[in-house]
Amino acid sequence: MTYTYKTQGVCARAIEIEIEDEIVKGAKFNGGCNGNLQGINKLVSGMKIDDVIARLEGIKCGYKDTSCPDQLATALKKIKEEL
């Protein structure tokens, strides 16, 4: 199933996340630093939701209280509540 999460406090505007059996199949960011976000997608694809959350939650971007990786973790926490 594919979920769309509207980000807050980062350059990326949204994340489209594909989940199958609690495994992240892909995470496409709309906006933001293209190369870095493609890298995040490749790194998290095939990982369990809980593992992605554990690795990415709390990462900050410069002076911001959040980051694109942190927003992905936030989105995955919300998706987990729906599963």
SEFIZA-3560 file (N, C-alpha, C; in Angstrom, 3 decimals):
REM SEFIZA-3560
<numar><xx>0.847</xx><yy>-1.166</yy><zz>0.000</zz><atom>N</atom></numar>
<numar><xx>0.000</xx><yy>0.000</yy><zz>0.000</zz><atom>CA</atom></numar>
<numar><xx>0.898</xx><yy>1.237</yy><zz>0.000</zz><atom>C</atom></numar>
<numar><xx>0.458</xx><yy>2.279</yy><zz>-0.668</zz><atom>N</atom></numar>
<numar><xx>1.223</xx><yy>3.521</yy><zz>-0.730</zz><atom>CA</atom></numar>
<numar><xx>0.555</xx><yy>4.588</yy><zz>0.126</zz><atom>C</atom></numar>
<numar><xx>1.351</xx><yy>5.267</yy><zz>0.930</zz><atom>N</atom></numar>
<numar><xx>0.882</xx><yy>6.328</yy><zz>1.808</zz><atom>CA</atom></numar>
<numar><xx>1.576</xx><yy>7.624</yy><zz>1.399</zz><atom>C</atom></numar>
<numar><xx>0.879</xx><yy>8.745</yy><zz>1.542</zz><atom>N</atom></numar>
<numar><xx>1.483</xx><yy>10.054</yy><zz>1.305</zz><atom>CA</atom></numar>
<numar><xx>1.467</xx><yy>10.830</yy><zz>2.613</zz><atom>C</atom></numar>
<numar><xx>2.623</xx><yy>11.333</yy><zz>2.991</zz><atom>N</atom></numar>
<numar><xx>2.763</xx><yy>12.094</yy><zz>4.237</zz><atom>CA</atom></numar>
<numar><xx>3.228</xx><yy>13.501</yy><zz>3.896</zz><atom>C</atom></numar>
<numar><xx>2.489</xx><yy>14.511</yy><zz>4.347</zz><atom>N</atom></numar>
<numar><xx>2.863</xx><yy>15.911</yy><zz>4.145</zz><atom>CA</atom></numar>
<numar><xx>3.856</xx><yy>16.296</yy><zz>5.236</zz><atom>C</atom></numar>
<numar><xx>5.067</xx><yy>16.626</yy><zz>4.822</zz><atom>N</atom></numar>
<numar><xx>6.134</xx><yy>16.929</yy><zz>5.784</zz><atom>CA</atom></numar>
<numar><xx>5.949</xx><yy>18.297</yy><zz>6.411</zz><atom>C</atom></numar>
<numar><xx>6.657</xx><yy>18.512</yy><zz>7.514</zz><atom>N</atom></numar>
<numar><xx>6.622</xx><yy>19.795</yy><zz>8.220</zz><atom>CA</atom></numar>
<numar><xx>8.041</xx><yy>20.184</yy><zz>8.606</zz><atom>C</atom></numar>
<numar><xx>8.422</xx><yy>21.432</yy><zz>8.295</zz><atom>N</atom></numar>
<numar><xx>9.702</xx><yy>21.960</yy><zz>8.753</zz><atom>CA</atom></numar>
<numar><xx>10.916</xx><yy>21.557</yy><zz>7.939</zz><atom>C</atom></numar>
<numar><xx>10.707</xx><yy>20.990</yy><zz>6.741</zz><atom>N</atom></numar>
<numar><xx>11.828</xx><yy>20.580</yy><zz>5.892</zz><atom>CA</atom></numar>
<numar><xx>11.592</xx><yy>21.061</yy><zz>4.461</zz><atom>C</atom></numar>
<numar><xx>12.615</xx><yy>20.944</yy><zz>3.638</zz><atom>N</atom></numar>
<numar><xx>12.518</xx><yy>21.369</yy><zz>2.235</zz><atom>CA</atom></numar>
<numar><xx>11.576</xx><yy>20.484</yy><zz>1.424</zz><atom>C</atom></numar>
<numar><xx>11.611</xx><yy>19.187</yy><zz>1.667</zz><atom>N</atom></numar>
<numar><xx>10.703</xx><yy>18.278</yy><zz>0.959</zz><atom>CA</atom></numar>
<numar><xx>9.269</xx><yy>18.595</yy><zz>1.370</zz><atom>C</atom></numar>
<numar><xx>8.358</xx><yy>18.558</yy><zz>0.400</zz><atom>N</atom></numar>
<numar><xx>6.960</xx><yy>18.895</yy><zz>0.669</zz><atom>CA</atom></numar>
<numar><xx>6.133</xx><yy>17.691</yy><zz>1.125</zz><atom>C</atom></numar>
<numar><xx>6.523</xx><yy>16.516</yy><zz>0.656</zz><atom>N</atom></numar>
<numar><xx>5.766</xx><yy>15.301</yy><zz>0.987</zz><atom>CA</atom></numar>
<numar><xx>6.642</xx><yy>14.081</yy><zz>0.742</zz><atom>C</atom></numar>
<numar><xx>6.207</xx><yy>12.959</yy><zz>1.306</zz><atom>N</atom></numar>
<numar><xx>6.891</xx><yy>11.677</yy><zz>1.099</zz><atom>CA</atom></numar>
<numar><xx>5.838</xx><yy>10.657</yy><zz>0.701</zz><atom>C</atom></numar>
<numar><xx>6.086</xx><yy>9.951</yy><zz>-0.386</zz><atom>N</atom></numar>
<numar><xx>5.233</xx><yy>8.845</yy><zz>-0.796</zz><atom>CA</atom></numar>
<numar><xx>5.942</xx><yy>7.564</yy><zz>-0.364</zz><atom>C</atom></numar>
<numar><xx>5.301</xx><yy>6.808</yy><zz>0.522</zz><atom>N</atom></numar>
<numar><xx>5.935</xx><yy>5.639</yy><zz>1.117</zz><atom>CA</atom></numar>
<numar><xx>5.149</xx><yy>4.394</yy><zz>0.746</zz><atom>C</atom></numar>
<numar><xx>5.850</xx><yy>3.418</yy><zz>0.193</zz><atom>N</atom></numar>
<numar><xx>5.221</xx><yy>2.150</yy><zz>-0.149</zz><atom>CA</atom></numar>
<numar><xx>5.582</xx><yy>1.125</yy><zz>0.924</zz><atom>C</atom></numar>
<numar><xx>4.551</xx><yy>0.516</yy><zz>1.510</zz><atom>N</atom></numar>
<numar><xx>4.712</xx><yy>-0.461</yy><zz>2.591</zz><atom>CA</atom></numar>
<numar><xx>4.042</xx><yy>-1.773</yy><zz>2.176</zz><atom>C</atom></numar>
<numar><xx>4.718</xx><yy>-2.875</yy><zz>2.456</zz><atom>N</atom></numar>
<numar><xx>4.132</xx><yy>-4.195</yy><zz>2.234</zz><atom>CA</atom></numar>
<numar><xx>4.569</xx><yy>-5.104</yy><zz>3.377</zz><atom>C</atom></numar>
<numar><xx>3.613</xx><yy>-5.622</yy><zz>4.127</zz><atom>N</atom></numar>
<numar><xx>3.898</xx><yy>-6.520</yy><zz>5.262</zz><atom>CA</atom></numar>
<numar><xx>4.903</xx><yy>-5.911</yy><zz>6.234</zz><atom>C</atom></numar>
<numar><xx>4.689</xx><yy>-4.642</yy><zz>6.594</zz><atom>N</atom></numar>
<numar><xx>5.542</xx><yy>-3.894</yy><zz>7.527</zz><atom>CA</atom></numar>
<numar><xx>6.983</xx><yy>-3.746</yy><zz>7.043</zz><atom>C</atom></numar>
<numar><xx>7.186</xx><yy>-3.844</yy><zz>5.736</zz><atom>N</atom></numar>
<numar><xx>8.490</xx><yy>-3.619</yy><zz>5.110</zz><atom>CA</atom></numar>
<numar><xx>8.370</xx><yy>-2.394</yy><zz>4.216</zz><atom>C</atom></numar>
<numar><xx>9.345</xx><yy>-1.481</yy><zz>4.314</zz><atom>N</atom></numar>
<numar><xx>9.366</xx><yy>-0.305</yy><zz>3.453</zz><atom>CA</atom></numar>
<numar><xx>9.866</xx><yy>-0.751</yy><zz>2.077</zz><atom>C</atom></numar>
<numar><xx>9.040</xx><yy>-0.579</yy><zz>1.077</zz><atom>N</atom></numar>
<numar><xx>9.413</xx><yy>-0.941</yy><zz>-0.296</zz><atom>CA</atom></numar>
<numar><xx>9.999</xx><yy>0.259</yy><zz>-1.033</zz><atom>C</atom></numar>
<numar><xx>9.696</xx><yy>1.471</yy><zz>-0.568</zz><atom>N</atom></numar>
<numar><xx>10.238</xx><yy>2.671</yy><zz>-1.193</zz><atom>CA</atom></numar>
<numar><xx>9.752</xx><yy>3.913</yy><zz>-0.469</zz><atom>C</atom></numar>
<numar><xx>10.540</xx><yy>4.988</yy><zz>-0.577</zz><atom>N</atom></numar>
<numar><xx>10.188</xx><yy>6.270</yy><zz>0.022</zz><atom>CA</atom></numar>
<numar><xx>10.625</xx><yy>7.365</yy><zz>-0.941</zz><atom>C</atom></numar>
<numar><xx>9.661</xx><yy>7.929</yy><zz>-1.664</zz><atom>N</atom></numar>
<numar><xx>9.946</xx><yy>8.960</yy><zz>-2.654</zz><atom>CA</atom></numar>
<numar><xx>9.613</xx><yy>10.327</yy><zz>-2.057</zz><atom>C</atom></numar>
<numar><xx>10.617</xx><yy>11.190</yy><zz>-2.008</zz><atom>N</atom></numar>
<numar><xx>10.445</xx><yy>12.533</yy><zz>-1.467</zz><atom>CA</atom></numar>
<numar><xx>10.116</xx><yy>13.496</yy><zz>-2.595</zz><atom>C</atom></numar>
<numar><xx>9.160</xx><yy>14.389</yy><zz>-2.356</zz><atom>N</atom></numar>
<numar><xx>8.809</xx><yy>15.432</yy><zz>-3.315</zz><atom>CA</atom></numar>
<numar><xx>9.440</xx><yy>16.735</yy><zz>-2.849</zz><atom>C</atom></numar>
<numar><xx>10.468</xx><yy>17.181</yy><zz>-3.565</zz><atom>N</atom></numar>
<numar><xx>11.226</xx><yy>18.359</yy><zz>-3.163</zz><atom>CA</atom></numar>
<numar><xx>12.411</xx><yy>17.939</yy><zz>-2.319</zz><atom>C</atom></numar>
<numar><xx>13.195</xx><yy>18.897</yy><zz>-1.903</zz><atom>N</atom></numar>
<numar><xx>14.345</xx><yy>18.605</yy><zz>-1.061</zz><atom>CA</atom></numar>
<numar><xx>15.602</xx><yy>18.341</yy><zz>-1.868</zz><atom>C</atom></numar>
<numar><xx>16.634</xx><yy>17.856</yy><zz>-1.220</zz><atom>N</atom></numar>
<numar><xx>17.946</xx><yy>17.592</yy><zz>-1.828</zz><atom>CA</atom></numar>
<numar><xx>17.899</xx><yy>16.253</yy><zz>-2.557</zz><atom>C</atom></numar>
<numar><xx>17.722</xx><yy>16.299</yy><zz>-3.851</zz><atom>N</atom></numar>
<numar><xx>17.436</xx><yy>15.118</yy><zz>-4.657</zz><atom>CA</atom></numar>
<numar><xx>18.408</xx><yy>13.965</yy><zz>-4.431</zz><atom>C</atom></numar>
<numar><xx>19.694</xx><yy>14.211</yy><zz>-4.515</zz><atom>N</atom></numar>
<numar><xx>20.667</xx><yy>13.124</yy><zz>-4.372</zz><atom>CA</atom></numar>
<numar><xx>20.607</xx><yy>12.468</yy><zz>-3.007</zz><atom>C</atom></numar>
<numar><xx>20.571</xx><yy>13.273</yy><zz>-1.956</zz><atom>N</atom></numar>
<numar><xx>20.508</xx><yy>12.726</yy><zz>-0.599</zz><atom>CA</atom></numar>
<numar><xx>19.233</xx><yy>11.913</yy><zz>-0.382</zz><atom>C</atom></numar>
<numar><xx>18.132</xx><yy>12.423</yy><zz>-0.907</zz><atom>N</atom></numar>
<numar><xx>16.861</xx><yy>11.745</yy><zz>-0.684</zz><atom>CA</atom></numar>
<numar><xx>16.738</xx><yy>10.466</yy><zz>-1.506</zz><atom>C</atom></numar>
<numar><xx>17.375</xx><yy>10.435</yy><zz>-2.666</zz><atom>N</atom></numar>
<numar><xx>17.439</xx><yy>9.175</yy><zz>-3.410</zz><atom>CA</atom></numar>
<numar><xx>18.255</xx><yy>8.151</yy><zz>-2.614</zz><atom>C</atom></numar>
<numar><xx>19.315</xx><yy>8.626</yy><zz>-1.976</zz><atom>N</atom></numar>
<numar><xx>20.134</xx><yy>7.740</yy><zz>-1.145</zz><atom>CA</atom></numar>
<numar><xx>19.351</xx><yy>7.172</yy><zz>0.019</zz><atom>C</atom></numar>
<numar><xx>18.563</xx><yy>8.014</yy><zz>0.682</zz><atom>N</atom></numar>
<numar><xx>17.737</xx><yy>7.535</yy><zz>1.795</zz><atom>CA</atom></numar>
<numar><xx>16.777</xx><yy>6.452</yy><zz>1.295</zz><atom>C</atom></numar>
<numar><xx>16.159</xx><yy>6.695</yy><zz>0.150</zz><atom>N</atom></numar>
<numar><xx>15.236</xx><yy>5.708</yy><zz>-0.424</zz><atom>CA</atom></numar>
<numar><xx>15.938</xx><yy>4.370</yy><zz>-0.621</zz><atom>C</atom></numar>
<numar><xx>17.103</xx><yy>4.385</yy><zz>-1.207</zz><atom>N</atom></numar>
<numar><xx>17.834</xx><yy>3.131</yy><zz>-1.462</zz><atom>CA</atom></numar>
<numar><xx>18.219</xx><yy>2.443</yy><zz>-0.149</zz><atom>C</atom></numar>
<numar><xx>18.595</xx><yy>3.237</yy><zz>0.844</zz><atom>N</atom></numar>
<numar><xx>19.028</xx><yy>2.664</yy><zz>2.117</zz><atom>CA</atom></numar>
<numar><xx>17.883</xx><yy>2.027</yy><zz>2.904</zz><atom>C</atom></numar>
<numar><xx>16.695</xx><yy>2.629</yy><zz>2.862</zz><atom>N</atom></numar>
<numar><xx>15.590</xx><yy>2.112</yy><zz>3.673</zz><atom>CA</atom></numar>
<numar><xx>14.751</xx><yy>1.068</yy><zz>2.953</zz><atom>C</atom></numar>
<numar><xx>14.852</xx><yy>0.990</yy><zz>1.640</zz><atom>N</atom></numar>
<numar><xx>14.069</xx><yy>0.003</yy><zz>0.888</zz><atom>CA</atom></numar>
<numar><xx>14.445</xx><yy>-1.409</yy><zz>1.334</zz><atom>C</atom></numar>
<numar><xx>13.429</xx><yy>-2.180</yy><zz>1.706</zz><atom>N</atom></numar>
<numar><xx>13.633</xx><yy>-3.544</yy><zz>2.172</zz><atom>CA</atom></numar>
<numar><xx>13.767</xx><yy>-3.662</yy><zz>3.686</zz><atom>C</atom></numar>
<numar><xx>13.791</xx><yy>-2.531</yy><zz>4.381</zz><atom>N</atom></numar>
<numar><xx>13.931</xx><yy>-2.562</yy><zz>5.842</zz><atom>CA</atom></numar>
<numar><xx>12.565</xx><yy>-2.643</yy><zz>6.521</zz><atom>C</atom></numar>
<numar><xx>12.541</xx><yy>-3.204</yy><zz>7.722</zz><atom>N</atom></numar>
<numar><xx>11.337</xx><yy>-3.219</yy><zz>8.545</zz><atom>CA</atom></numar>
<numar><xx>11.057</xx><yy>-1.794</yy><zz>9.030</zz><atom>C</atom></numar>
<numar><xx>9.787</xx><yy>-1.478</yy><zz>9.170</zz><atom>N</atom></numar>
<numar><xx>9.377</xx><yy>-0.142</yy><zz>9.620</zz><atom>CA</atom></numar>
<numar><xx>10.082</xx><yy>0.242</yy><zz>10.913</zz><atom>C</atom></numar>
<numar><xx>10.079</xx><yy>-0.655</yy><zz>11.898</zz><atom>N</atom></numar>
<numar><xx>10.682</xx><yy>-0.349</yy><zz>13.200</zz><atom>CA</atom></numar>
<numar><xx>12.175</xx><yy>-0.052</yy><zz>13.090</zz><atom>C</atom></numar>
<numar><xx>12.871</xx><yy>-0.737</yy><zz>12.203</zz><atom>N</atom></numar>
<numar><xx>14.304</xx><yy>-0.512</yy><zz>12.026</zz><atom>CA</atom></numar>
<numar><xx>14.576</xx><yy>0.861</yy><zz>11.418</zz><atom>C</atom></numar>
<numar><xx>13.743</xx><yy>1.263</yy><zz>10.453</zz><atom>N</atom></numar>
<numar><xx>13.906</xx><yy>2.592</yy><zz>9.843</zz><atom>CA</atom></numar>
<numar><xx>13.662</xx><yy>3.671</yy><zz>10.894</zz><atom>C</atom></numar>
<numar><xx>12.605</xx><yy>3.521</yy><zz>11.665</zz><atom>N</atom></numar>
<numar><xx>12.292</xx><yy>4.496</yy><zz>12.717</zz><atom>CA</atom></numar>
<numar><xx>13.457</xx><yy>4.604</yy><zz>13.690</zz><atom>C</atom></numar>
<numar><xx>13.986</xx><yy>3.474</yy><zz>14.139</zz><atom>N</atom></numar>
<numar><xx>15.083</xx><yy>3.462</yy><zz>15.115</zz><atom>CA</atom></numar>
<numar><xx>16.324</xx><yy>4.178</yy><zz>14.582</zz><atom>C</atom></numar>
<numar><xx>16.598</xx><yy>4.037</yy><zz>13.304</zz><atom>N</atom></numar>
<numar><xx>17.802</xx><yy>4.644</yy><zz>12.727</zz><atom>CA</atom></numar>
<numar><xx>17.647</xx><yy>6.121</yy><zz>12.397</zz><atom>C</atom></numar>
<numar><xx>16.447</xx><yy>6.553</yy><zz>12.013</zz><atom>N</atom></numar>
<numar><xx>16.288</xx><yy>7.906</yy><zz>11.488</zz><atom>CA</atom></numar>
<numar><xx>15.645</xx><yy>8.911</yy><zz>12.445</zz><atom>C</atom></numar>
<numar><xx>14.911</xx><yy>8.424</yy><zz>13.421</zz><atom>N</atom></numar>
<numar><xx>14.206</xx><yy>9.328</yy><zz>14.329</zz><atom>CA</atom></numar>
<numar><xx>15.188</xx><yy>10.217</yy><zz>15.090</zz><atom>C</atom></numar>
<numar><xx>14.894</xx><yy>11.507</yy><zz>15.125</zz><atom>N</atom></numar>
<numar><xx>15.700</xx><yy>12.450</yy><zz>15.907</zz><atom>CA</atom></numar>
<numar><xx>16.828</xx><yy>13.123</yy><zz>15.146</zz><atom>C</atom></numar>
<numar><xx>17.056</xx><yy>12.752</yy><zz>13.890</zz><atom>N</atom></numar>
<numar><xx>18.100</xx><yy>13.411</yy><zz>13.095</zz><atom>CA</atom></numar>
<numar><xx>17.645</xx><yy>14.833</yy><zz>12.799</zz><atom>C</atom></numar>
<numar><xx>18.547</xx><yy>15.781</yy><zz>12.964</zz><atom>N</atom></numar>
<numar><xx>18.240</xx><yy>17.187</yy><zz>12.717</zz><atom>CA</atom></numar>
<numar><xx>18.991</xx><yy>17.670</yy><zz>11.487</zz><atom>C</atom></numar>
<numar><xx>18.454</xx><yy>18.706</yy><zz>10.839</zz><atom>N</atom></numar>
<numar><xx>19.079</xx><yy>19.314</yy><zz>9.663</zz><atom>CA</atom></numar>
<numar><xx>19.487</xx><yy>20.739</yy><zz>10.034</zz><atom>C</atom></numar>
<numar><xx>20.778</xx><yy>20.941</yy><zz>10.226</zz><atom>N</atom></numar>
<numar><xx>21.267</xx><yy>22.275</yy><zz>10.591</zz><atom>CA</atom></numar>
<numar><xx>20.612</xx><yy>22.775</yy><zz>11.864</zz><atom>C</atom></numar>
<numar><xx>20.024</xx><yy>23.952</yy><zz>11.796</zz><atom>N</atom></numar>
<numar><xx>19.387</xx><yy>24.577</yy><zz>12.958</zz><atom>CA</atom></numar>
<numar><xx>17.947</xx><yy>24.098</yy><zz>13.180</zz><atom>C</atom></numar>
<numar><xx>17.422</xx><yy>23.310</yy><zz>12.241</zz><atom>N</atom></numar>
<numar><xx>16.031</xx><yy>22.845</yy><zz>12.325</zz><atom>CA</atom></numar>
<numar><xx>15.901</xx><yy>21.734</yy><zz>13.369</zz><atom>C</atom></numar>
<numar><xx>14.711</xx><yy>21.614</yy><zz>13.927</zz><atom>N</atom></numar>
<numar><xx>14.446</xx><yy>20.568</yy><zz>14.918</zz><atom>CA</atom></numar>
<numar><xx>14.146</xx><yy>19.220</yy><zz>14.277</zz><atom>C</atom></numar>
<numar><xx>14.089</xx><yy>19.173</yy><zz>12.963</zz><atom>N</atom></numar>
<numar><xx>13.753</xx><yy>17.947</yy><zz>12.233</zz><atom>CA</atom></numar>
<numar><xx>14.601</xx><yy>17.871</yy><zz>10.974</zz><atom>C</atom></numar>
<numar><xx>14.379</xx><yy>16.851</yy><zz>10.180</zz><atom>N</atom></numar>
<numar><xx>15.092</xx><yy>16.662</yy><zz>8.912</zz><atom>CA</atom></numar>
<numar><xx>14.225</xx><yy>15.758</yy><zz>8.044</zz><atom>C</atom></numar>
<numar><xx>14.600</xx><yy>15.585</yy><zz>6.793</zz><atom>N</atom></numar>
<numar><xx>13.855</xx><yy>14.657</yy><zz>5.939</zz><atom>CA</atom></numar>
<numar><xx>13.885</xx><yy>13.229</yy><zz>6.494</zz><atom>C</atom></numar>
<numar><xx>15.037</xx><yy>12.731</yy><zz>6.964</zz><atom>N</atom></numar>
<numar><xx>15.022</xx><yy>11.394</yy><zz>7.569</zz><atom>CA</atom></numar>
<numar><xx>14.109</xx><yy>11.312</yy><zz>8.798</zz><atom>C</atom></numar>
<numar><xx>14.139</xx><yy>12.342</yy><zz>9.637</zz><atom>N</atom></numar>
<numar><xx>13.287</xx><yy>12.377</yy><zz>10.818</zz><atom>CA</atom></numar>
<numar><xx>11.814</xx><yy>12.422</yy><zz>10.421</zz><atom>C</atom></numar>
<numar><xx>11.489</xx><yy>13.155</yy><zz>9.365</zz><atom>N</atom></numar>
<numar><xx>10.110</xx><yy>13.213</yy><zz>8.882</zz><atom>CA</atom></numar>
<numar><xx>9.655</xx><yy>11.856</yy><zz>8.358</zz><atom>C</atom></numar>
<numar><xx>10.561</xx><yy>11.124</yy><zz>7.727</zz><atom>N</atom></numar>
<numar><xx>10.239</xx><yy>9.766</yy><zz>7.281</zz><atom>CA</atom></numar>
<numar><xx>9.922</xx><yy>8.887</yy><zz>8.485</zz><atom>C</atom></numar>
<numar><xx>10.713</xx><yy>8.995</yy><zz>9.540</zz><atom>N</atom></numar>
<numar><xx>10.453</xx><yy>8.224</yy><zz>10.760</zz><atom>CA</atom></numar>
<numar><xx>9.096</xx><yy>8.599</yy><zz>11.354</zz><atom>C</atom></numar>
<numar><xx>8.783</xx><yy>9.880</yy><zz>11.372</zz><atom>N</atom></numar>
<numar><xx>7.495</xx><yy>10.353</yy><zz>11.890</zz><atom>CA</atom></numar>
<numar><xx>6.349</xx><yy>9.777</yy><zz>11.059</zz><atom>C</atom></numar>
<numar><xx>6.504</xx><yy>9.816</yy><zz>9.742</zz><atom>N</atom></numar>
<numar><xx>5.480</xx><yy>9.264</yy><zz>8.855</zz><atom>CA</atom></numar>
<numar><xx>5.282</xx><yy>7.777</yy><zz>9.117</zz><atom>C</atom></numar>
<numar><xx>6.372</xx><yy>7.050</yy><zz>9.271</zz><atom>N</atom></numar>
<numar><xx>6.279</xx><yy>5.607</yy><zz>9.496</zz><atom>CA</atom></numar>
<numar><xx>5.606</xx><yy>5.290</yy><zz>10.827</zz><atom>C</atom></numar>
<numar><xx>5.825</xx><yy>6.119</yy><zz>11.840</zz><atom>N</atom></numar>
<numar><xx>5.149</xx><yy>5.913</yy><zz>13.122</zz><atom>CA</atom></numar>
<numar><xx>3.635</xx><yy>6.061</yy><zz>12.957</zz><atom>C</atom></numar>
<numar><xx>3.226</xx><yy>7.051</yy><zz>12.165</zz><atom>N</atom></numar>
<numar><xx>1.797</xx><yy>7.247</yy><zz>11.930</zz><atom>CA</atom></numar>
<numar><xx>1.208</xx><yy>6.102</yy><zz>11.110</zz><atom>C</atom></numar>
<numar><xx>1.962</xx><yy>5.642</yy><zz>10.128</zz><atom>N</atom></numar>
<numar><xx>1.500</xx><yy>4.520</yy><zz>9.310</zz><atom>CA</atom></numar>
<numar><xx>1.345</xx><yy>3.272</yy><zz>10.179</zz><atom>C</atom></numar>
<numar><xx>2.291</xx><yy>3.046</yy><zz>11.074</zz><atom>N</atom></numar>
<numar><xx>2.228</xx><yy>1.868</yy><zz>11.968</zz><atom>CA</atom></numar>
<numar><xx>0.952</xx><yy>1.863</yy><zz>12.789</zz><atom>C</atom></numar>
<numar><xx>0.492</xx><yy>3.043</yy><zz>13.200</zz><atom>N</atom></numar>
<numar><xx>-0.745</xx><yy>3.150</yy><zz>13.974</zz><atom>CA</atom></numar>
<numar><xx>-1.942</xx><yy>2.673</yy><zz>13.165</zz><atom>C</atom></numar>
<numar><xx>-1.869</xx><yy>2.844</yy><zz>11.835</zz><atom>N</atom></numar>
<numar><xx>-2.981</xx><yy>2.455</yy><zz>10.961</zz><atom>CA</atom></numar>
<numar><xx>-2.963</xx><yy>0.971</yy><zz>10.605</zz><atom>C</atom></numar>
<numar><xx>-1.800</xx><yy>0.343</yy><zz>10.712</zz><atom>N</atom></numar>
<numar><xx>-1.696</xx><yy>-1.069</yy><zz>10.308</zz><atom>CA</atom></numar>
<numar><xx>-2.348</xx><yy>-1.997</yy><zz>11.314</zz><atom>C</atom></numar>
//
